[in-house]
Amino acid sequence: MEEVPAPGVRGGCVVIKTTRSLVSAGTERMLVEFGRASLFQKVRSQPERVKQVLGKIKTDGLRPALEAVFNKLGQPLPLGYCNVGRVVAVGEGVTGFSVGDRVASNGPHAEYVCVPVNLCAHVPDKVSDEEAAFTVVGAIGLQGIRLCDPQLGETIVVYGLGLIGLITAELLVANGCRVIGIDLDANKVAIAKKKGIIAINPADGEDVAKWVIENTDKIGADGVIITASAKGDEIIAQAAKMCRKRGRIILVGVVGLNISRADFYEKELTFQVSCSYGPGRYDDSYEKGGIDYPLPYVRWTEQRNFTAVLQTIASGKLDVASLITEQVPLNDYARIYADISNRASIASILEYPEDSNASHTVVINAWKFAPGNGGIGIIGAGNYTAMTMLPKLSEIGAPIYAIASATGVTGTALAKKYKIDKSSSDYKSILNDPAIELVMITTRHNEHAHMVVETLKAGKHVFVEKPLALNRQELDEIIAVYDGSKTLTVGFNRRFSPHIQKVKQLVGDAQMNVIATMNAGSIPPNVWVHDMKVGGGRITGETCHYMDLITFLTGSRIKAVCMNAMGVNPGANTDNASILLQYENGSTGVINYFANGSKAYSKERIEVYVQERTIITDNFQVTEGYGTKNFSRLKTKVDKGHKAQFKLLVDSVKNGGKALIPFDEIVNTTLAGFAAVESLIEKKWINL
């Protein structure tokens, strides 16, 4: 259990003060066991990840790959997803929920949680907090039932009588089905029988498939819902054998899926995997964007499943109170988790204190930072902060005073690791702290511009990871505020790499041709970077790195841009494109940004052609010169210039000095990024 800042309210969300939460023994046992496992055991449990790591070693080198692995394994994962409490704050754009409402949600075990509205449901007056804690886990079973589509009088087998299985079976009984439950635990079988479920235990020597056939007039079950967890293939095989011809099998749990074709072929069985709480799950537009599916076309979403479970509990047709094994105060959580692998309880409830700490900031280390010491505050605690920024800042001894993250969880973990004084869920606490002189912003791209403006207005120096802005309006707002009295720099780190510094030394300010190729690799289409409103697309968000790099090498500004992308009708968020740059001094640049290349090939390659000389930088590890006097080769570990940029930045804030990157170059690069997308849409060169 960790003390973290209470989350602030976000748009489309509500903040809930928790009163009860349910421990989902199966899921949480799996996560706890994985967390406690040795590195070797983790590797054995996820062999598919090993291939990914080996590929990363080939492209990035051994040390960066291992650092990425250990960072991933070290990230905190809040447990729990069955939460009940009262709304204490309502975010912008939220309708249907008010402060004081009693709600059930998929929030974790925490005194305060911030949850999107489509993952919340109102709790009826007749339902207690303890009963309402079963809402989400009940929706998992209900979604499996909806996929099975049982009819009145049909025989449905529920294979696995854990918490989800018992709820699923009782809902099926309420639906007018004849329900057969199967489990190896005698206690769970006994509980099922008390609820009017026909329950059998294979440990008693029964051949369960044969038993089901014989007890259905040799017809077989109309459907089987698997709610068990097992590594072997026996359960899926038994499910097929006990089904009637053209029966349905729904997988809610986790079992081996080495399916026998003969079993399914001869009976023409239907098999489907159920996805969590129902339609909308893992769809960011629904869960985070708050865009509901129209009811006439999608009758049962995850939120409407939550409501259905609560209504069934209120009607008395679903008795979950009898499943509660124990109620434990939050501070005594170890009674549940210390030996969770061997606990036989069905459902454990965590009780929360009424006097929960609602502070948005917690003190991790009692250092005292005074104004004038160049104190640093970081806003954002994602992968870039954890894997790149903080390790490099730590190496140079930077005075990091505070870190802010949306939930406070990741920020607190990083604060402890890097001995940062404060962790907060309110980024404005960093802007208002007089001890902080430099604010470093690493949030999602759509938050960069307004945070830069707020930071400058607060009279602080600012570093923002690229891109600076997502559109011209945002850029204009920054230009209007920036007066040059404070440092403003962007994370265009590659110009600070020793390889690029060496190339610049060799080429001077002569006219040149530069080709920068980024073998970026594909990113799934549902990742936020592709969302034009949030990430701005990969062209705007990432190619600006190379525009700045070429600008640095040529010593000139971009005057025109043309982009061509793969596809018949490529969209603005394409990630397979070639960009042509014309510079004021006559130099040219080509940026090849490709997501369809092999991971076995180098990720980044820079080629410079100038005055009968050619200089090649490969992955920021090796730079080779052809036709260059007194230089042939520079080799280092992968060095993209992060550490050098951060050191110069920290020194600049503390001691003063010229801008790391001239502001007019930052603006020019940002405009060129916008122009590239505009060029693709307009199908012409765009002049800046």
DRENVEXDREN-222546 format. One line per field, with one value per residue (C-alpha): y, z, x. Coordinates in steps of 0.25 Angstrom, whole numbers. Each point is the difference from the previous one (the first is absolute). Layout:
<sites>
north = Y:...
up = Z:...
east = X:...
</sites>
This chain:
<sites>
north = 0:14:14:7:14:-1:2:13:0:-1:3:-11:-6:0:-1:-10:-1:-15:-7:-15:-8:-15:-8:-8:-12:-7:12:7:-14:-1:14:-1:-13:6:12:-9:-10:0:6:-14:-4:12:-3:-15:6:9:-6:9:12:-6:1:15:2:-7:9:12:-4:-1:14:7:-7:-9:11:8:-12:-6:14:0:-14:4:13:-7:-11:11:8:0:-6:3:-12:-1:4:-2:14:7:13:14:11:12:7:0:3:9:-6:-10:-1:-9:-1:10:2:-9:-11:-14:-7:-14:1:-8:9:-7:-2:14:10:10:-4:7:-8:4:1:-12:-9:5:-4:6:-10:-2:4:-15:-4:1:4:-14:-6:11:-4:-12:9:-1:-15:-3:7:-9:-12:7:3:-15:-3:10:-6:-14:6:-11:-2:-4:-14:-3:-7:8:-5:9:-6:6:5:11:14:3:-14:0:13:-4:-13:8:10:-12:-6:14:-1:-13:-9:-14:2:-10:5:-8:3:-8:8:-7:13:7:-12:1:15:-2:-11:10:9:-10:-4:-14:-1:-12:-2:-8:-3:-10:-8:5:0:14:0:-14:5:12:-8:-11:11:8:-12:-3:13:8:14:11:9:0:12:-2:9:-9:3:-11:-2:-13:-3:-10:10:4:-14:-4:12:-5:-14:4:9:-3:1:15:3:13:1:13:3:10:-6:-4:-14:-7:0:-11:-3:-14:3:-13:4:13:-5:-11:8:13:7:15:5:15:7:10:14:5:8:1:9:13:-7:4:10:14:8:-7:-1:12:9:-3:-3:-9:-11:3:-9:-4:-6:-5:-3:-5:8:-2:11:-5:-14:7:6:-14:-7:11:-1:-15:1:10:-9:-11:-10:1:-3:4:4:-15:-1:9:-7:11:15:6:14:6:1:-15:-3:-10:-9:-3:2:-6:-14:3:-12:-10:7:-7:12:3:15:9:15:11:11:14:11:12:10:-4:10:8:7:2:0:-9:2:-12:6:11:8:15:8:15:9:3:-14:-4:-9:-9:-4:-11:-1:-14:-14:-8:-9:12:5:-13:-6:12:13:-4:-9:11:11:-9:-3:15:3:9:6:-7:5:-5:-8:0:-11:-2:-11:2:-14:0:13:-5:-12:8:10:-11:-6:13:7:11:8:1:-8:7:-3:15:6:14:-2:-1:13:7:-5:11:-10:-5:8:-10:-8:-12:-5:-14:-2:-4:9:7:6:5:14:5:-5:7:13:-2:-3:13:8:-5:5:-13:-6:-11:-13:-7:-13:1:4:14:2:-8:12:14:6:-7:5:14:0:-4:10:11:-4:-2:12:-6:3:-15:-12:-8:-12:-13:-14:1:-8:-6:13:-2:-14:-1:-7:12:10:-7:1:15:2:-7:7:14:8:-4:-4:-14:-12:-7:-13:-4:-14:-4:-15:3:-13:-1:4:-6:9:2:6:15:5:-3:8:14:7:-6:-5:8:-12:-5:10:12:-7:-6:5:14:-7:-2:14:6:-9:4:15:-1:-7:10:12:5:1:-8:8:-11:-14:-11:-14:-12:-12:-15:-4:4:10:2:7:11:-10:-8:-6:-4:12:8:15:9:13:12:9:15:-2:-10:-13:-11:-10:-14:-6:-15:-4:-14:-9:-12:-4:-12:2:-7:12:12:10:13:3:14:3:13:3:13:4:-14:-5:-10:-2:-11:-1:-14:-1:11:-11:1:12:-2:10:-2:10:7:5:-5:-7:-14:-6:4:-12:2:-7:5:15:8:12:0:1:11:8:-1:4:12:4:-2:9:10:1:1:9:7:0:-1:-8:-15:1:13:3:4:-14:-7:8:-3:-15:0:7:-10:-11:6:3:-15:-4:11:-3:-15:5:11:-8:11:7:9:13:4
up = 0:-4:4:-13:-4:-1:-15:-5:-9:-15:-11:-3:14:14:13:10:15:2:11:-5:-10:-4:-1:-12:4:-13:-8:12:4:-14:1:14:-4:-12:7:11:-10:-3:-14:-5:4:-7:-13:1:1:-12:-10:-11:7:-1:-16:2:9:-9:-12:9:4:-15:-3:12:7:13:10:-5:-2:14:6:-8:5:15:-1:-6:11:11:-4:11:-3:9:4:-1:-9:9:7:7:6:-1:-11:6:-13:-14:-13:-11:-10:10:0:8:12:12:13:10:-9:4:-11:-4:-9:-5:9:7:15:4:9:-12:-14:-13:-10:-13:0:-9:10:11:4:10:12:3:15:3:-3:11:-3:3:-11:-10:1:-8:-12:-9:2:-2:-13:-5:3:-7:-12:-2:2:-11:-10:4:-3:9:-2:10:4:-6:7:2:7:8:1:12:12:5:2:-14:-2:11:-4:-14:4:9:-11:-9:10:0:-15:1:-4:6:5:2:8:0:9:8:13:8:8:-13:-5:13:-1:-14:4:11:-12:-7:-10:-4:4:-2:5:-10:12:4:-12:-9:-15:-1:-15:1:12:-7:-13:9:8:-12:-7:-8:-7:7:5:-8:4:8:7:5:12:5:-1:-4:-9:-6:-12:8:3:-14:-5:11:-4:-14:4:9:-10:-9:-15:-4:14:5:8:6:7:11:8:-4:-5:-10:-14:-8:-6:-6:-14:0:13:-6:-14:2:9:-8:14:1:9:4:10:9:2:14:3:-13:-13:2:7:-4:-10:4:-7:9:13:0:-10:6:-14:3:-10:-4:8:-12:-7:12:11:10:3:11:8:-3:5:13:1:-3:11:10:-4:2:13:5:-5:9:-12:2:14:1:15:3:-8:9:8:8:1:3:3:-10:9:3:-15:3:6:-14:-9:9:-4:-11:-8:10:5:-2:2:-11:2:9:2:4:9:-1:11:-1:3:-13:-3:-12:-2:-15:5:9:5:-3:4:10:-8:1:-13:0:-12:-8:0:-14:6:-10:-1:-10:-5:-6:5:-13:-7:-5:14:7:-11:-5:7:15:-2:-8:10:11:-7:0:14:-4:12:-3:11:-5:-10:-4:-6:-3:10:9:0:-10:4:15:-5:-8:12:9:-10:-3:13:-4:11:-4:-8:-5:-8:-2:-10:4:13:-7:-8:13:8:2:2:-14:-11:-12:-4:-9:-7:-5:-1:-12:-12:1:14:-4:-6:11:11:-7:0:15:4:-7:6:14:-3:-1:-10:-8:-8:-8:-6:-15:-6:5:-6:-8:-9:-3:10:11:-6:-1:15:4:-9:6:14:-2:2:1:15:3:-7:-9:-6:-7:1:-13:6:-12:-4:13:-3:-1:-14:-5:7:-7:-14:2:3:-13:-9:5:-6:-15:-9:2:-2:12:0:14:0:12:0:11:0:1:12:1:-6:14:7:4:-9:-13:6:-7:12:10:-6:-13:-8:-2:-11:9:13:-5:-13:6:7:-14:-5:12:-3:-14:3:10:-10:-12:9:-7:1:-7:-11:-7:3:-8:5:-7:7:-3:-4:-10:10:11:13:7:11:-10:5:-13:-7:-7:3:-9:7:-7:8:-2:-3:-11:8:-1:10:-2:12:-2:11:-1:8:-9:1:7:15:-4:-7:6:6:-4:-11:-4:-13:-4:-14:-1:-8:-5:14:6:15:5:14:3:12:8:3:-12:-9:-12:-9:-15:-7:14:4:14:3:-4:12:13:8:14:7:-5:3:-5:7:12:11:-7:-2:14:6:-9:4:15:-1:-8:10:12:-7:-12:-14:-14:-4:-3:-12:-6:1:-14:-4:9:-6:-14:3:6:-12:-9:7:-2:-15:-2:3:-8:-12:1:0:-10:-9:-2:5:12:2:14
east = 0:5:-3:-2:-7:-15:-3:-5:-13:2:-10:-10:3:-5:8:-5:3:0:-8:1:8:-1:13:-1:8:3:5:7:6:6:6:6:6:6:5:7:6:15:5:2:-14:-6:8:-5:-15:1:9:-5:6:14:-1:-3:11:10:-5:2:14:4:-5:3:11:0:0:-11:-9:2:-2:-14:-3:3:-7:-13:1:2:-13:-10:-14:-11:-8:-15:-12:-12:-3:-11:-1:-5:3:8:3:-5:8:-3:-10:-6:-15:-9:9:1:8:-6:-5:3:7:7:12:12:9:12:1:3:-6:-3:-1:-2:-9:-6:-15:-3:7:-9:-15:-10:-2:-15:-4:-4:14:11:14:5:-10:3:15:-4:-5:12:4:-15:0:12:-9:-12:7:4:-15:-4:10:-6:-14:-7:-15:-10:1:13:11:13:12:9:14:7:-8:9:-5:-3:-5:-10:-6:-1:-7:-10:-3:-3:-10:-7:0:-8:11:3:14:11:13:13:12:10:-2:-10:-4:-3:-8:-8:-2:-6:-9:-6:-3:-8:11:3:14:10:15:9:8:-11:3:-10:3:-7:-2:-7:-8:-5:-4:-7:-8:-5:-7:13:-2:12:1:-6:12:12:6:14:4:11:15:9:13:-4:-10:-8:-12:-2:0:-10:-9:0:-4:-11:-6:-12:1:1:3:7:12:4:14:-1:12:14:3:8:-5:6:-13:-4:-5:-8:-7:-5:-2:-9:-9:1:3:1:12:1:9:-7:7:-1:-12:-6:-1:9:11:14:-6:6:-11:-10:7:9:-7:-14:-6:-12:-5:-14:-9:-9:12:9:-10:10:12:10:-7:-14:5:4:-14:-7:9:-4:-15:0:7:-11:-11:5:3:15:5:14:0:1:13:7:10:7:0:14:4:9:12:-1:1:11:-10:-5:13:11:-4:-10:5:-5:-13:-13:-9:-11:-1:8:-5:10:-6:5:1:-9:11:8:12:-5:13:5:15:8:14:9:14:1:11:-1:1:1:-2:12:6:-6:-11:-6:-15:-4:-14:-3:5:-1:10:9:1:3:9:7:-2:2:12:7:-3:4:14:3:-5:-12:-8:-14:-9:-14:-7:-15:-8:-15:-2:11:4:11:5:1:8:10:1:4:10:7:-1:-9:-6:-15:-10:-13:-12:-2:10:-4:7:13:-3:-3:12:10:11:-2:7:0:-12:1:-12:-1:-15:-9:2:-14:4:14:-4:-9:9:12:-9:-4:15:5:-11:5:13:8:9:-6:5:-11:2:-4:-9:-1:-14:-10:-6:3:-10:8:13:-5:-4:14:6:-9:5:15:8:14:2:-1:5:-9:5:-5:5:7:12:6:7:8:5:15:-2:-8:9:12:-7:-3:15:3:-10:-1:-10:2:-12:-3:-10:-5:-8:-5:-7:-8:-4:-10:-8:-15:-9:-14:-10:-7:12:-3:12:-9:-11:1:-7:9:13:0:4:14:4:-3:5:13:6:2:12:7:-5:8:12:1:-2:11:10:-4:1:-13:-15:-10:-7:-9:-5:-6:-5:-4:-6:-2:-15:-10:-7:10:-6:7:4:8:13:6:5:11:2:8:6:5:9:3:14:-2:2:-10:-5:-8:-7:-4:-9:-4:-8:0:15:7:4:13:4:6:-11:7:9:5:8:6:6:8:12:4:-1:-10:-2:-9:-6:-6:-9:8:10:10:3:9:6:4:9:1:14:5:-13:-4:-9:-6:-6:-8:-11:-14:0:-11:4:-10:11:7:-12:-5:14:0:-14:2:13:-8:-11:10:11:-7:5:-5:-12:3:-8:-4:-14:-2:5:-10:-11:5:1:-14:-6:7:-6:-14:4:3:-14:-6:9:-6:-14:2:9:10:12:-3:8:3
</sites>
